[in-house]
Amino acid sequence: MKILVISRRTKVKNILLVLIMLIAVGLIATMFNYRSGGVFTKEKKLPIYCVDTKEKKVAISFDASWGANNTIKILDILDKYNVKATFFLVGRWSDEFPKETKEIYIRGHEIGNHSDTHPDMTTLSNDKIIKEISATDAKLMQLIGTDTKLFRFPSGSYNDKSVEAAESTNHYCVQWDVDSIDWKEQGAESEYIRVINKVKPGSIILFHNTAKYTPENLPKIIEELKSQGYEFVKISDLIYKDNYHIDYTGRQILNN
């Protein structure tokens, strides 16, 4: 009888050990696939953060949501260095600053869509997301005679639903992998170092048209990256238009 009790206890222990091991393996597999983008993870919809390329090409981008403080200064600097950038404009911004909007376009820079009123897209319905994007395109069409092909989420906030809605408007969703964080105005030197240390081939750099230190840093950043052999291009000239996939980090990779 004693032998039987021990045997049953042993079986229960063995079963519990097996269950614990299975749970542990499951947790490890989940963590691995979450970090590595493995096949067991539910595919998350991501915008383009950067491009996988061996060519030393990078794109400078500016978000214009409120204020026009440094817009013309920035345009003059870009002209001086013969650099073309991409400006993501909010529709209400182009309403308030039509002269600057036209100037960006006239000087040969690319204009992207940054929504009409700068809302949190994760809180909107599909219809409202589409209306935000189409409203800005309509305003730009009236102002400069062209719409946009690129879209950037306000405050970088998105989810699967908002990415799908934006893509349904035939826009490429584009974020950034190098953030100057210039809007925090933490100091010119720290912003400069942050950008230079993070840039790599295929990077998309984020600035804002109203940030205090950006006009001071922009020439130094352009000169330094040019000295390292980098070429500056518009985002549309950096990204792949088809036959690509986006990995779990947001890197756009050309399919073999």
SELORO-833278 format. One line per field, with one value per residue (C-alpha): z, y, x. Coordinates in Angstrom, 2 decimals. Layout:
<pts>
zz <- (Z, ...)
yy <- (Y, ...)
xx <- (X, ...)
</pts>
This chain:
<pts>
zz <- (0.00, 0.89, -2.42, -4.26, -2.47, -3.31, -6.92, -7.21, -5.61, -7.98, -10.95, -9.76, -9.28, -12.73, -14.30, -12.50, -13.60, -17.21, -17.02, -15.53, -18.25, -20.97, -19.54, -19.28, -22.86, -24.02, -22.24, -23.64, -27.15, -26.82, -25.62, -28.35, -31.09, -29.70, -29.82, -33.03, -35.09, -35.30, -37.06, -33.95, -33.28, -34.57, -37.31, -36.23, -38.81, -38.85, -40.74, -42.38, -39.85, -41.99, -45.10, -45.37, -47.79, -48.14, -49.90, -47.65, -48.22, -45.55, -45.54, -43.44, -42.46, -40.66, -38.98, -39.17, -36.82, -35.30, -35.72, -38.60, -36.53, -38.32, -41.57, -43.88, -41.99, -42.48, -46.17, -46.63, -44.93, -47.10, -50.20, -49.13, -48.93, -51.91, -49.74, -50.44, -47.47, -46.74, -44.82, -43.18, -42.95, -40.86, -42.87, -40.38, -40.52, -44.29, -43.72, -41.34, -43.28, -46.99, -47.93, -46.15, -47.60, -51.12, -50.39, -49.27, -52.52, -54.78, -53.40, -54.49, -51.22, -50.78, -48.90, -46.85, -45.08, -41.28, -40.86, -40.83, -37.11, -35.51, -33.56, -31.90, -34.77, -32.42, -31.03, -34.40, -36.56, -39.99, -41.65, -39.53, -40.21, -43.93, -43.68, -41.79, -44.55, -47.48, -46.00, -45.92, -49.44, -50.68, -49.07, -50.54, -53.95, -53.82, -52.56, -54.56, -57.16, -55.86, -53.17, -51.12, -51.21, -47.73, -44.38, -40.87, -37.75, -35.42, -32.36, -33.88, -32.42, -34.34, -34.08, -36.57, -37.43, -38.09, -40.26, -42.35, -42.70, -43.75, -46.25, -47.76, -48.92, -51.06, -48.76, -47.52, -43.72, -42.66, -39.20, -38.33, -36.74, -35.76, -33.48, -32.74, -29.99, -30.91, -29.63, -26.06, -26.59, -24.31, -25.85, -29.25, -28.42, -27.05, -30.04, -32.45, -30.77, -30.61, -34.38, -35.45, -33.23, -34.52, -38.26, -40.50, -44.20, -44.87, -41.83, -41.66, -39.39, -37.58, -36.88, -36.26, -38.01, -34.76, -32.61, -31.09, -31.91, -35.27, -37.44, -35.47, -35.70, -39.24, -40.99, -38.63, -39.10, -42.88, -43.04, -40.74, -42.54, -45.93, -44.69, -43.82, -47.40, -46.87, -49.55, -48.60, -50.47, -50.17, -48.39, -51.61, -53.20, -50.24, -49.65, -51.79, -53.55, -54.02, -53.52, -49.93, -46.38, -43.04, -40.20, -36.52, -36.03, -38.84, -41.26, -44.87, -46.66, -50.35, -51.11, -52.88)
yy <- (0.00, 2.33, 1.59, 2.46, 5.86, 6.71, 5.72, 7.97, 10.88, 10.36, 10.40, 13.65, 15.23, 14.12, 15.53, 18.84, 19.02, 18.37, 21.08, 23.56, 22.77, 23.22, 26.56, 27.70, 26.65, 28.46, 31.65, 31.52, 30.90, 33.81, 36.16, 35.03, 35.50, 38.87, 40.14, 38.49, 38.73, 34.94, 32.96, 32.35, 36.04, 37.74, 40.03, 43.65, 46.34, 48.74, 51.91, 52.30, 53.46, 53.03, 51.24, 48.27, 49.40, 49.33, 52.68, 55.60, 57.43, 59.12, 61.27, 64.38, 65.04, 67.85, 67.81, 71.05, 71.02, 74.51, 77.68, 78.64, 80.06, 78.57, 77.32, 79.86, 79.61, 75.84, 76.21, 78.63, 76.18, 73.30, 75.49, 76.38, 72.72, 71.65, 69.18, 68.17, 67.11, 65.86, 68.04, 66.42, 69.10, 69.21, 70.52, 73.25, 74.33, 74.81, 76.81, 79.12, 79.29, 79.07, 81.15, 78.76, 75.74, 77.08, 77.99, 74.44, 73.11, 75.77, 75.06, 71.44, 69.67, 66.78, 67.30, 64.54, 64.29, 64.66, 64.63, 67.61, 68.36, 66.29, 63.84, 60.57, 58.20, 55.23, 56.79, 57.40, 55.23, 54.16, 56.73, 59.57, 58.55, 58.55, 61.95, 63.41, 62.33, 63.25, 66.71, 67.57, 66.25, 68.38, 71.51, 70.84, 70.19, 73.59, 75.34, 73.72, 71.62, 68.21, 65.74, 63.45, 59.87, 59.70, 59.83, 60.23, 59.56, 62.55, 62.11, 58.80, 57.15, 54.23, 50.72, 47.98, 49.57, 53.04, 51.69, 49.71, 52.73, 55.01, 52.47, 52.19, 55.82, 54.77, 56.39, 54.88, 55.21, 56.60, 57.18, 57.62, 55.73, 58.78, 61.20, 64.48, 65.09, 68.75, 69.77, 69.17, 71.79, 70.01, 71.73, 71.96, 69.68, 66.81, 66.95, 66.96, 63.95, 62.07, 62.37, 61.69, 58.61, 57.00, 57.61, 54.62, 53.89, 54.07, 56.22, 58.66, 61.62, 63.56, 67.30, 69.93, 73.27, 75.21, 73.68, 76.17, 74.52, 72.90, 75.83, 75.81, 72.05, 71.42, 72.78, 70.84, 67.62, 67.96, 68.75, 65.87, 63.28, 64.47, 64.10, 60.48, 59.92, 60.20, 61.45, 63.20, 62.21, 62.69, 59.89, 58.87, 58.40, 56.30, 53.82, 50.82, 51.20, 47.53, 43.97, 44.62, 43.63, 45.40, 43.56, 43.77, 46.87, 48.80, 48.33, 48.12, 45.24, 44.46, 40.92, 38.63)
xx <- (0.00, 2.86, 4.54, 1.31, 1.03, 4.64, 4.06, 1.02, 2.86, 5.75, 3.40, 1.78, 5.22, 6.29, 3.14, 3.62, 7.25, 6.25, 3.58, 6.03, 8.56, 5.96, 4.87, 8.51, 9.24, 6.12, 7.14, 10.67, 9.36, 6.93, 9.67, 12.04, 9.51, 8.39, 11.96, 13.05, 9.88, 9.74, 7.05, 4.97, 4.35, 1.23, 2.45, 2.25, 1.61, 4.54, 5.43, 8.82, 11.43, 14.53, 15.73, 18.04, 20.74, 24.52, 24.50, 25.39, 22.13, 20.03, 16.91, 16.33, 12.72, 10.92, 7.53, 5.54, 2.57, 2.46, 4.46, 6.74, 9.62, 12.61, 11.10, 12.73, 16.06, 15.99, 15.18, 18.09, 20.48, 19.28, 19.74, 23.28, 24.27, 22.16, 20.24, 16.64, 14.54, 11.03, 8.57, 5.55, 2.86, -0.30, -3.25, -4.09, -0.43, -0.60, -3.83, -2.01, 1.26, 0.45, 3.52, 5.89, 4.08, 4.55, 8.17, 8.98, 7.56, 9.08, 12.54, 12.26, 11.61, 9.24, 5.98, 4.42, 1.06, 1.02, -2.81, -5.15, -5.51, -2.70, -4.92, -3.95, -4.76, -5.14, -8.33, -10.00, -12.22, -10.99, -13.26, -11.91, -8.31, -8.98, -10.70, -7.73, -5.37, -7.61, -8.36, -4.66, -4.12, -7.02, -5.54, -2.11, -3.59, -5.24, -2.10, 0.69, -1.11, -0.08, -1.05, 1.21, 2.44, 3.97, 2.19, 3.59, 1.53, 1.06, 3.30, 4.40, 1.28, -0.23, -1.66, -2.53, -5.87, -4.45, -1.61, -4.09, -6.37, -3.49, -2.18, -5.65, -5.26, -2.26, 0.29, 3.53, 3.59, 6.97, 8.42, 12.12, 15.01, 17.09, 15.25, 17.00, 14.42, 15.02, 11.59, 12.78, 15.51, 17.99, 21.00, 22.65, 25.58, 23.48, 21.16, 24.10, 25.76, 22.46, 21.97, 25.55, 25.87, 22.69, 22.86, 23.53, 22.94, 19.21, 18.39, 15.50, 16.27, 13.56, 13.65, 10.98, 10.69, 10.21, 12.96, 15.40, 18.73, 17.93, 19.13, 22.39, 22.87, 21.75, 24.90, 27.19, 25.24, 25.17, 28.90, 29.84, 27.73, 28.94, 32.52, 31.65, 30.49, 26.73, 24.36, 21.11, 17.97, 14.23, 12.41, 10.64, 14.06, 15.25, 12.42, 11.51, 8.16, 7.34, 8.62, 9.67, 8.85, 9.22, 10.91, 10.01, 12.19, 10.49, 13.39, 12.25, 13.96, 13.93, 12.76, 15.23)
</pts>
